[in-house]
């Protein structure tokens, strides 16, 4: 067993790591923010540490609009769009200018032959032309701020369309204007109700039709402030609107339908801004399956990204991922309207004991906390609820108390309990007059509390007056149609506020300058090659990651001497740049206890290597490390997000169970520990069947050091695989027994 060199992470990590020339990600603090006028600060891998918030006010509320390609010819698509734009401009108070070379007037408005002939500088140009590229230069000369391109036939169609889109994007970059689209639609110019109050939902979609359920929430009294249909995102992208909406005071939540991301880093920076501003982001992200990813690519030409990485990145920055559009609308609506919780407890109150038990079972299984109400509170409730019914939580009133003044008293008493942060009342079907009186009492009570009151109206009819008038007429009660959607929304609501209460931007602490470890590592890299195990372990040593005592030898006699120095028993392994799976080839010998075994093993290993035509840089004679939990820590590159860090169960289990968690740098110690909590085999680290608890602090330290390596060597390291990383009993550290590194 190795001796103890690992100390407590929170007290010793900085000193021990700095002693080896390395500063851990969790301990870095930026002290020199960029001043006004400086370029955007970059992290150690050359990636931006913040993004500017685009000023999109004149896109959504322009004072003047040009409609290029305007038409009033009946039956033409451009005519219908022009008519809708004229009506929209009138609603928002914008002056509108049709542009068409062959028309003098469109719908009674003067029509101009070209953008250059407009009577004023316009804020927004809507392009109703098949090819927007030739118009971009005209718009630039006229100093137009924004343009919207509806034309399709770009990246969503394949390689030729992608080339056309890149040409369009390049022209936009040269022009200085900002472009929405191409392949977008009219959703930005929808009619939003202005008679609704309270925090609003801002909507981002890459498919206009997929935003319709959220837009329809206005008919239920929920305010919508913006709709950004991003289309192919040749210029403006989801991240731009996410950043913009996160700064808008009227926005209470952002709902998004995302098929693919243009740039992973931009998305993370935007999500970080929303998290810092405590603005919830709820998203449907297509791409969980190969079919979904393929279909999304054909629709908007987006890269959906490896779904496990996208999923992890969203969790990392507090984006709430849901699967269905019904979940999107219900979750966004609750998050937009509900005030921060005073407690994380959920109370379930119902007419029927069966209904309450069913909902409580599902809620508890989803991870919601259903506190048992204090005995004093239960005794209070039993003033109005028969003694034979449960008031512990769920609370069963038996039905009759809701028909008179007792009903409101019960609700008020539940809401008054400090352990209750959310009240949920599932009503599986209408049962007038009891259900009608219950609904009125819930609505009245909701007006006098800051705690969310949620009702699940389970009737499949939905025409009942208690539902259509009383529940939907309330701006305080959150109404759901299914148990599942209610539980999803409540869990997201409580989770969002827990997350933002402790959130600290990882970009604030991201290292900006290379460490001494980086300079050591540079000398070890071999562009385009896989490193031998010996070289890969030298790379780990450069970053302060512990490896076994070992020596690289090139003769049997040297192997015997090395074994004596390392200490029996030993492990012997062939080491060469082409050896990725040594065990399968018989190139690993373990438990060697004598000089004769070492000599024989050396000859056998070199014979096998010659037979396999695998060049060696030598044979490793290694200390044999036992009694630990085998883990894997690695680095891979994602097409969207760049380097990612993975941790999971190691050895053969990594291939059998695929039990791993992933994060996108930068992240801190909290996320490293969260990765361990996600593992199905987490109990192995806690100690099972008499085994001692493993040194999880040491494991977290390795994850953070690997992250630093991934960031600093982003341009040079393609893949890193430490497997197994032997995590020893608590206080004894972790040792990288094997490593594979591939250079870019």
C-alpha atoms as one frame of an Amber mdcrd trajectory, in Angstrom:
protein
   0.000   0.000   0.000   1.228   3.481  -0.795   1.897   5.904   2.006  -0.345
   8.886   2.595   0.506  12.053   0.683  -2.996  13.403   0.211  -4.346  16.063
   2.530  -7.705  17.727   2.903  -8.680  19.350  -0.386 -10.125  22.508   1.072
  -7.085  23.306   3.233  -4.077  21.723   1.583  -4.826  21.555  -2.132  -3.661
  25.025  -3.069  -0.329  24.755  -1.216   0.447  21.234  -2.423  -0.489  21.951
  -6.010   1.323  25.248  -6.197   4.382  23.467  -4.827   4.482  21.358  -7.973
   3.977  24.384 -10.205   0.274  23.925 -10.744  -2.759  25.904  -9.594  -6.005
  23.899  -9.398  -9.070  25.149 -11.203 -10.987  25.392  -7.943  -8.396  27.705
  -6.407  -7.803  30.195  -9.221  -9.189  33.704  -8.794  -8.904  36.383 -11.434
  -7.719  39.678  -9.996  -7.271  41.736 -13.141 -10.524  42.129 -15.074 -10.305
  43.765 -18.452 -10.813  47.497 -18.415 -13.057  49.401 -20.770 -11.774  49.274
 -24.299  -9.729  46.107 -23.754 -10.261  43.085 -25.929 -12.457  40.312 -24.542
 -10.350  38.433 -21.946  -9.404  34.871 -22.863  -8.845  31.823 -20.718  -5.694
  29.751 -20.843  -6.965  27.850 -23.895  -7.618  31.068 -25.831 -11.394  30.988
 -25.432 -13.417  34.063 -24.411 -14.320  34.507 -20.745 -17.371  36.639 -21.424
 -19.486  37.728 -24.342 -21.041  41.068 -25.098 -24.806  41.386 -24.876 -26.046
  42.417 -28.328 -28.309  45.453 -28.367 -31.370  43.958 -30.027 -33.856  46.654
 -29.017 -34.224  47.942 -32.562 -34.731  44.432 -33.899 -37.782  43.850 -31.718
 -38.934  47.482 -31.502 -37.732  49.291 -34.627 -38.769  52.835 -35.390 -38.518
  52.265 -39.151 -38.710  49.121 -41.295 -37.891  48.408 -44.939 -39.633  45.466
 -46.632 -37.343  44.467 -49.500 -39.283  42.558 -52.153 -42.635  43.848 -50.901
 -45.675  42.826 -52.913 -49.469  43.253 -52.939 -50.173  40.749 -55.707 -52.933
  38.422 -54.517 -51.853  34.833 -54.109 -48.153  35.573 -53.784 -46.471  34.589
 -50.478 -44.678  37.944 -50.370 -48.028  39.730 -50.419 -49.281  37.936 -47.344
 -46.033  38.609 -45.482 -46.068  42.272 -46.507 -49.629  42.655 -45.267 -48.749
  41.101 -41.898 -45.667  43.305 -41.548 -47.701  46.436 -42.224 -50.171  45.441
 -39.512 -47.338  44.633 -37.101 -45.577  47.947 -37.770 -48.787  49.779 -37.010
 -49.120  47.948 -33.676 -45.564  48.737 -32.551 -45.539  52.277 -33.933 -42.918
  51.739 -36.652 -42.769  53.509 -40.006 -42.731  50.993 -42.862 -41.173  51.439
 -46.323 -41.860  48.905 -49.112 -38.933  48.344 -51.497 -39.385  46.882 -54.993
 -37.785  47.993 -58.292 -40.958  47.497 -60.345 -43.624  48.997 -58.081 -44.535
  52.557 -57.188 -46.877  51.615 -54.344 -47.682  48.552 -52.216 -50.955  48.438
 -50.302 -51.233  52.185 -50.742 -47.790  52.912 -49.329 -45.089  54.595 -51.467
 -42.671  51.947 -52.769 -38.985  52.672 -53.319 -36.893  51.098 -56.091 -33.904
  50.221 -53.863 -32.660  50.399 -50.311 -30.487  53.363 -51.241 -33.580  55.327
 -52.234 -35.234  55.111 -48.816 -36.239  58.490 -47.325 -34.603  57.703 -43.959
 -32.129  55.369 -42.315 -34.060  52.318 -41.212 -33.511  50.099 -38.183 -34.713
  46.865 -39.735 -34.861  45.405 -43.236 -37.078  42.386 -43.883 -35.845  40.527
 -46.964 -38.549  38.829 -49.033 -36.110  37.835 -51.771 -34.941  34.385 -52.809
 -31.265  35.298 -52.517 -30.477  37.792 -49.756 -26.725  37.894 -50.475 -26.781
  40.683 -53.133 -28.868  42.892 -50.837 -26.450  42.799 -47.879 -24.001  45.281
 -49.386 -26.831  47.721 -50.112 -28.015  47.442 -46.521 -24.498  48.110 -45.256
 -24.183  51.239 -47.363 -27.539  52.438 -46.026 -26.339  51.725 -42.452 -29.247
  49.411 -41.686 -28.874  47.896 -38.201 -30.764  44.602 -38.604 -32.016  42.343
 -41.351 -34.299  39.301 -41.394 -33.932  36.721 -44.171 -36.753  34.249 -44.780
 -35.109  32.497 -47.742 -34.373  28.774 -47.420 -32.005  26.516 -49.340 -28.948
  27.053 -47.163 -27.148  24.816 -44.640 -30.260  22.723 -44.076 -29.927  21.360
 -47.633 -26.384  19.988 -47.500 -22.859  20.963 -48.537 -23.786  23.315 -51.373
 -26.300  25.144 -49.221 -23.793  25.310 -46.367 -21.301  27.014 -48.682 -23.963
  29.533 -49.719 -24.755  30.197 -46.055 -21.093  30.767 -45.239 -20.872  33.271
 -48.090 -23.915  35.047 -46.669 -22.427  35.016 -43.169 -19.135  36.430 -44.448
 -20.965  39.249 -46.205 -22.873  40.029 -43.017 -19.636  40.135 -41.005 -18.166
  42.635 -43.467 -21.317  44.742 -43.468 -21.562  45.441 -39.752 -25.305  44.742
 -39.628 -26.880  41.839 -37.704 -28.891  39.178 -39.508 -31.720  36.961 -38.252
 -31.948  33.840 -40.403 -31.895  32.680 -43.113 -34.629  30.035 -43.092 -36.557
  31.920 -40.418 -40.194  33.017 -40.316 -42.614  35.663 -39.091 -42.705  34.681
 -35.418 -40.728  37.751 -34.338 -43.613  39.841 -35.677 -46.452  38.064 -33.885
 -49.106  39.988 -31.982 -48.329  39.885 -28.272 -51.048  40.725 -25.779 -50.357
  43.985 -23.957 -53.079  43.575 -21.345 -51.223  40.971 -19.288 -49.109  41.801
 -16.265 -46.302  40.174 -14.359 -43.000  38.641 -15.473 -43.021  37.434 -19.059
 -41.683  34.463 -20.979 -39.220  35.207 -23.786 -39.200  32.509 -26.457 -36.366
  31.265 -28.685 -37.047  28.642 -31.355 -35.203  27.172 -34.283 -38.496  25.884
 -35.638 -41.329  28.357 -35.540 -44.124  25.845 -35.229 -42.516  24.328 -32.122
 -43.013  27.591 -30.279 -46.769  27.679 -30.807 -47.683  25.973 -27.501 -45.686
  28.544 -25.536 -47.120  31.426 -27.581 -50.615  30.108 -26.829 -50.007  30.561
 -23.104 -51.155  34.147 -23.607 -54.682  32.789 -23.944 -54.290  31.400 -20.425
 -53.223  34.793 -19.078 -49.451  34.235 -19.165 -47.467  37.098 -20.620 -45.081
  36.662 -23.562 -42.623  39.460 -24.329 -40.472  38.281 -27.287 -40.188  35.508
 -29.827 -36.869  34.949 -31.600 -37.129  32.436 -34.473 -33.412  31.950 -35.130
 -33.566  29.686 -38.192 -30.153  28.711 -39.546 -28.281  31.278 -37.446 -25.880
  32.512 -40.115 -25.258  35.453 -37.787 -27.495  35.983 -34.750 -27.749  32.748
 -32.772 -29.569  31.264 -29.821 -26.815  32.455 -27.473 -27.253  36.086 -28.567
 -30.937  36.068 -27.705 -30.310  34.166 -24.487 -27.870  36.865 -23.354 -30.206
  39.664 -24.423 -33.303  38.230 -22.749 -31.357  37.509 -19.552 -30.801  41.264
 -19.182 -34.400  42.328 -19.871 -36.201  43.370 -16.674 -39.586  42.152 -17.892
 -38.395  38.612 -18.626 -39.169  36.119 -15.870 -38.127  33.002 -17.773 -36.673
  32.029 -21.137 -38.157  29.115 -23.058 -36.195  27.613 -25.945 -36.616  24.965
 -28.597 -33.104  24.105 -29.786 -32.223  21.738 -32.597 -28.521  22.477 -32.631
 -26.014  24.980 -31.381 -23.896  27.187 -33.588 -21.105  27.477 -31.026 -20.887
  25.642 -27.722 -18.784  28.264 -25.958 -21.163  31.092 -26.857 -24.058  29.079
 -25.496 -22.268  28.442 -22.187 -21.383  32.124 -21.803 -25.014  33.076 -22.425
 -26.292  30.441 -19.996 -23.787  31.713 -17.451 -25.189  35.217 -17.824 -28.718
  33.937 -17.252 -27.594  31.987 -14.174 -25.810  35.015 -12.724 -28.961  37.092
 -13.278 -31.101  34.278 -11.787 -33.219  34.092 -14.945 -34.438  30.512 -15.495
 -33.842  28.938 -18.889 -36.025  25.991 -19.912 -35.127  24.175 -23.120 -36.183
  21.350 -25.358 -32.983  20.172 -27.043 -33.346  17.812 -29.992 -30.693  15.140
 -30.476 -31.183  12.509 -27.767 -31.291   9.897 -30.519 -29.469   9.520 -33.812
 -32.765   9.971 -35.652 -33.499  13.237 -33.858 -29.992  14.533 -34.516 -30.174
  13.630 -38.192 -33.595  15.251 -38.633 -32.509  18.425 -36.859 -29.502  18.734
 -39.143 -31.742  18.502 -42.196 -34.090  21.133 -40.785 -31.753  23.936 -39.750
 -28.316  22.637 -40.691 -27.222  22.654 -37.050 -24.749  20.476 -35.239 -26.694
  18.854 -32.408 -23.547  17.675 -30.572 -22.987  14.557 -28.503 -26.110  14.434
 -26.385 -24.456  13.383 -23.117 -22.114  16.374 -23.402 -24.931  18.784 -24.253
 -26.968  17.418 -21.361 -24.080  17.798 -18.923 -23.261  21.313 -20.140 -26.863
  22.408 -19.632 -26.964  21.012 -16.094 -23.602  22.608 -15.367 -24.943  26.074
 -16.151 -28.453  25.631 -14.803 -30.369  25.210 -18.075 -33.449  23.107 -17.343
 -33.817  20.506 -20.075 -37.268  19.066 -20.699 -38.443  16.646 -23.355 -41.857
  17.804 -24.528 -43.397  21.088 -25.604 -46.092  20.615 -22.961 -43.363  20.408
 -20.316 -41.684  23.444 -21.844 -44.773  25.611 -21.543 -45.807  24.419 -18.079
 -42.328  24.635 -16.575 -41.534  28.031 -18.090 -44.895  29.395 -16.934 -44.332
  28.360 -13.304 -40.752  29.625 -13.241 -41.721  32.963 -14.779 -44.522  33.696
 -12.356 -43.593  32.121  -9.013 -41.565  34.014  -6.433 -38.496  32.363  -4.880
 -39.428  29.580  -2.461 -39.303  30.074   1.285 -38.749  26.332   1.819 -38.144
  23.264  -0.324 -41.025  21.224   1.119 -43.991  20.235  -1.061 -47.383  19.682
   0.585 -49.928  17.532  -1.267 -53.557  18.245  -0.419 -56.532  16.456  -1.959
 -60.174  15.491  -1.694 -59.259  11.834  -2.146 -56.746   9.815  -0.145 -55.989
   7.741  -3.225 -55.274  10.811  -5.325 -52.989  12.281  -2.684 -51.109   9.011
  -2.193 -50.641   8.557  -5.932 -49.301  12.060  -6.474 -47.099  11.909  -3.374
 -45.583   8.631  -4.532 -44.689  10.053  -7.939 -43.372  13.292  -6.433 -41.139
  11.525  -3.922 -39.804   9.217  -6.640 -38.881  12.322  -8.657 -36.813  13.621
  -5.754 -39.226  16.172  -4.306 -39.182  16.631  -0.537 -42.545  15.962   1.127
 -41.977  16.892   4.777 -44.093  15.350   7.496 -46.011  18.225   9.016 -45.266
  18.898  12.707 -47.686  17.295  15.147 -48.961  20.701  16.233 -49.872  21.505
  12.612 -51.554  18.126  12.195 -53.571  18.717  15.353 -54.631  22.093  13.987
 -55.777  20.517  10.723 -57.759  17.903  12.632 -60.011  20.715  13.862 -61.552
  20.586  10.383 -60.483  17.174   9.048 -61.835  13.955  10.626 -59.367  12.335
  13.034 -59.227   9.058  11.092 -57.756  10.815   8.009 -54.053  11.579   7.545
 -52.828  15.135   7.886 -49.128  14.248   7.919 -48.531  14.916   4.177 -50.166
  14.074   1.900 -53.188  15.669   3.525 -56.556  13.985   2.907 -59.612  16.032
   3.797 -62.125  13.298   3.006 -64.105  15.554   0.696 -66.796  17.186   2.825
 -64.695  19.901   4.567 -64.070  21.666   1.242 -67.797  22.350   0.884 -67.919
  24.979   3.612 -65.745  27.463   5.498 -63.425  24.698   6.692 -61.880  24.355
   3.241 -60.187  27.745   3.209 -58.979  27.334   6.788 -57.274  24.049   5.886
 -55.485  25.632   2.916 -54.338  28.632   4.941 -53.024  26.395   7.712 -50.989
  24.306   5.278 -49.534  27.383   3.603 -48.674  28.881   6.990 -46.362  25.995
   7.866 -42.698  27.067   7.488 -41.675  23.661   6.106 -44.009  24.073   3.124
 -42.676  25.953   0.095 -45.180  24.706  -2.496 -48.776  23.542  -2.188 -50.053
  21.075  -4.782 -53.687  20.083  -5.027 -54.398  17.314  -7.554 -58.046  17.172
  -8.630 -58.430  14.062 -10.749 -61.910  14.973 -11.954 -64.680  17.511 -11.380
 -66.935  16.725  -8.464 -69.297  19.690  -8.168 -70.016  21.410  -5.939 -67.038
  20.280  -3.832 -64.428  20.728  -6.580 -65.812  24.157  -7.529 -65.647  25.417
  -3.944 -62.175  23.899  -3.512 -60.907  25.681  -6.624 -62.303  29.052  -5.478
 -60.658  28.638  -2.083 -57.304  27.756  -3.689 -57.456  30.799  -5.958 -58.367
  33.098  -3.059 -55.621  31.665  -0.858 -53.047  32.067  -3.651 -53.784  35.798
  -3.738 -52.640  36.106  -0.118 -49.415  34.092  -0.177 -46.049  34.242  -1.915
 -45.897  30.446  -1.992 -46.785  28.773  -5.299 -50.180  27.088  -5.324 -50.370
  24.408  -8.016 -53.530  22.651  -9.154 -53.642  19.587 -11.374 -56.987  19.554
 -13.179 -57.234  15.997 -14.372 -60.542  16.092 -16.217 -60.081  15.181 -19.897
 -62.960  17.482 -20.836 -61.499  20.830 -19.847 -64.721  22.765 -20.414 -65.755
  22.940 -16.771 -66.331  26.424 -15.407 -64.107  25.732 -12.410 -61.248  25.090
 -14.839 -61.918  27.500 -17.702 -63.007  30.481 -15.603 -61.766  30.125 -12.039
 -58.392  28.417 -12.460 -57.359  29.885 -15.796 -58.638  33.269 -14.714 -56.148
  33.346 -11.848 -52.725  34.916 -12.329 -51.507  33.348  -9.073 -52.449  29.670
  -9.356 -50.303  27.464 -11.614 -52.638  25.052 -13.354 -51.538  21.751 -14.890
 -53.366  18.993 -16.733 -51.125  16.076 -15.763 -49.325  14.857 -12.655 -46.102
  14.455 -14.613 -45.968  18.023 -15.904 -46.716  19.425 -12.466 -43.951  17.377
 -10.853 -41.485  18.324 -13.615 -42.271  22.022 -13.196 -42.141  22.039  -9.391
 -38.869  20.120  -9.368 -37.418  22.593 -11.900 -38.671  25.560  -9.863 -37.095
  24.380  -6.618 -33.953  23.186  -8.387 -33.456  26.488 -10.197 -33.557  28.520
  -7.010 -31.220  26.116  -5.198 -28.814  26.322  -8.124 -28.775  30.100  -8.485
 -28.498  30.646  -4.718 -25.060  29.025  -4.731 -24.014  29.740  -8.306 -20.636
  31.276  -8.970 -19.585  31.771 -12.553 -16.773  29.358 -13.443 -15.560  31.895
 -15.976 -14.746  34.297 -13.143 -12.124  31.869 -11.866 -10.873  30.425 -15.149
  -7.060  30.551 -15.454  -5.760  33.027 -18.011  -2.060  32.196 -18.121  -0.275
  28.849 -18.572   1.218  27.174 -15.538   4.773  25.813 -15.179   3.174  22.410
 -15.766   2.231  23.508 -19.263   5.812  24.319 -20.155   6.930  20.897 -18.954
   4.144  19.198 -20.883   4.943  20.964 -24.154   8.261  19.130 -24.412   6.455
  15.780 -24.140   3.892  16.311 -26.915   4.310  14.581 -30.281   1.915  16.116
 -32.832  -0.309  13.526 -34.501   1.057  10.644 -32.413  -0.052   8.486 -29.532
   2.319   8.613 -26.596   3.687   5.493 -24.972   2.474   4.705 -21.461   5.813
   5.896 -20.100   5.522   9.244 -21.915   1.838   9.600 -20.969   2.725   9.127
 -17.307   5.426  11.753 -17.615   2.675  14.064 -18.836   0.616  13.246 -15.752
   3.626  13.866 -13.511   4.066  17.281 -15.111   0.594  18.174 -13.831   1.188
  16.755 -10.376  -0.875  13.605 -10.869   0.556  10.723  -8.902   1.804   7.580
 -10.677   3.355   4.402  -9.205   7.073   4.042  -8.580   8.384   2.629 -11.840
  11.390   2.444 -14.150  11.652   2.017 -17.901  14.234  -0.657 -18.772  15.647
  -2.122 -21.966  17.211  -5.369 -20.701  16.335  -8.277 -18.433  19.215  -7.451
 -16.083  18.026  -3.869 -15.800  14.512  -5.138 -15.107  15.770  -7.189 -12.154
  17.639  -4.201 -10.734  14.570  -2.005 -11.192  12.355  -4.528  -9.420  14.674
  -4.423  -6.441  14.483  -0.659  -6.318  10.724  -0.471  -6.872  10.027  -3.264
  -4.379   8.318  -6.598  -4.875   5.724  -7.540  -5.932   5.929  -5.703  -9.260
   3.975  -5.292 -12.462   5.739  -5.370 -15.832   4.278  -3.820 -18.962   5.495
  -3.281 -22.487   5.643   0.429 -23.297   5.373   1.722 -26.835   3.527   4.422
 -28.790   1.309   1.919 -30.650   0.162  -0.086 -27.626  -3.352   0.961 -26.628
  -4.674  -2.397 -25.381  -1.750  -4.171 -23.772  -3.736  -6.627 -21.641  -5.475
  -8.193 -24.650  -2.075  -8.808 -26.279  -0.582 -10.374 -23.183   1.766  -7.447
 -22.655   1.049  -7.039 -18.931   2.400  -9.287 -16.159   1.278  -8.760 -12.576
   2.253 -10.049  -9.165   5.884 -10.870  -9.972   7.747 -11.726  -6.753  11.245
 -12.904  -7.769  14.184 -12.050 -10.024  13.612 -15.163 -12.134   9.983 -14.206
 -12.762  11.084 -10.718 -13.757  13.682 -12.067 -16.252  11.163 -14.474 -17.782
   8.525 -11.752 -17.982  10.917  -9.362 -19.729  11.769 -11.953 -22.407   8.125
 -12.889 -22.909   6.983  -9.277 -23.228   9.639  -8.378 -25.788   8.968 -11.593
 -27.763   5.249 -10.802 -27.980   5.980  -7.226 -29.036   8.251  -8.435 -31.844
   5.591 -10.943 -32.957   2.939  -8.199 -32.976   5.353  -5.864 -34.802   4.849
  -3.281 -32.047   7.898  -1.059 -31.499   8.792  -0.548 -27.845  10.540   2.230
 -25.993  11.177  -0.289 -23.243   9.503  -2.313 -20.518   8.027  -0.683 -17.437
   8.757  -2.232 -14.060   6.074  -0.817 -11.801   5.105  -0.847  -8.183   2.021
  -3.009  -7.654  -0.771  -0.964  -6.103  -3.670  -2.775  -4.481  -6.674  -2.083
  -2.298  -8.516   0.714  -4.000 -11.428   1.597  -6.260 -10.606   1.575  -9.955
 -11.814   4.738 -11.704 -11.266   6.322 -15.084 -10.588  10.005 -15.718 -10.221
  11.234 -19.261 -10.299  14.011 -21.807 -12.015  13.920 -25.184 -12.891  16.617
 -27.690 -16.488  17.464 -28.515 -17.281  19.044 -31.862 -19.343  21.786 -30.167
 -17.690  22.419 -26.834 -14.058  21.447 -27.371 -12.269  19.566 -24.572 -14.475
  17.696 -22.111 -13.541  15.876 -18.910 -15.005  12.502 -17.955 -14.896  10.491
 -14.733 -16.405   7.067 -14.148 -15.912   3.549 -12.933 -12.647   2.222 -14.344
 -10.984  -1.044 -15.265 -13.235  -3.386 -17.231 -16.324  -1.728 -15.713 -15.933
   1.310 -17.950 -16.636  -0.863 -20.992 -19.319  -3.007 -19.349 -21.384  -0.459
 -17.411 -20.586   2.814 -19.224 -21.049   4.560 -15.892 -19.468   7.965 -16.388
 -20.163  11.675 -15.932 -18.891  14.471 -18.142 -18.313  18.219 -17.769 -17.167
  21.028 -20.045 -14.299  23.212 -18.754 -14.161  25.504 -16.958 -15.749  24.066
 -13.835 -14.949  24.094 -10.149 -14.746  21.701  -7.253 -18.519  21.714  -6.792
 -19.052  20.355 -10.294 -16.263  17.797  -9.885 -18.045  16.456  -6.809 -21.380
  16.579  -8.622 -19.869  14.332 -11.301 -19.148  11.692  -8.659 -22.678  12.001
  -7.276 -24.114  11.206 -10.732 -22.373   7.831 -10.995 -24.564   4.775 -10.531
 -21.618   3.073  -8.846 -21.012   5.957  -6.431 -21.465   3.588  -3.478 -18.158
   1.892  -4.326 -16.368   5.089  -3.340 -18.227   5.181  -0.037 -17.099   1.651
   0.834 -19.154  -1.530   0.441 -18.930  -5.013   1.977 -16.440  -3.906   4.589
 -14.190  -1.962   2.229 -12.984   1.394   3.597 -14.259   4.642   2.051 -12.138
   5.792  -0.866 -10.215   9.058  -0.979 -12.764  11.078  -2.940 -10.887  14.303
  -2.185  -7.904  12.900  -4.067 -10.152  11.846  -6.941 -11.640  15.347  -7.146
  -8.126  16.774  -7.172  -7.157  14.554 -10.115 -10.288  15.617 -12.021  -9.405
  19.287 -11.520  -5.788  18.754 -12.568  -6.916  16.883 -15.677  -9.253  19.763
 -16.439  -6.333  22.202 -16.247  -4.365  19.946 -18.572  -7.310  19.792 -20.999
  -7.571  23.580 -21.115  -3.862  24.323 -21.412  -3.168  21.592 -23.974  -6.355
  22.165 -25.959  -4.423  22.707 -29.177  -2.091  19.789 -28.603  -4.011  17.052
 -26.750  -6.685  15.119 -28.573  -7.429  12.422 -26.011  -6.370  11.367 -22.534
  -7.410   8.184 -20.761  -6.254   7.428 -17.204  -7.525   3.906 -16.618  -7.359
   2.681 -14.037  -6.898   5.496 -11.610  -6.655   3.611  -8.329  -8.399   5.614
  -5.619  -6.927   4.426  -2.335  -8.604   4.461   1.091  -9.411   7.855   2.541
  -6.348   9.972   3.217  -4.012   7.907   1.005  -4.498   9.553  -2.372  -5.060
   8.270  -5.889  -2.565   6.710  -8.307  -2.712   6.599 -12.112  -1.786   2.988
 -12.913  -2.072   3.355 -16.690  -2.495   6.204 -19.137  -3.063   6.748 -22.827
  -2.535  10.110 -24.491  -3.076  11.050 -28.125  -1.636  14.298 -29.490  -3.383
  16.435 -32.093
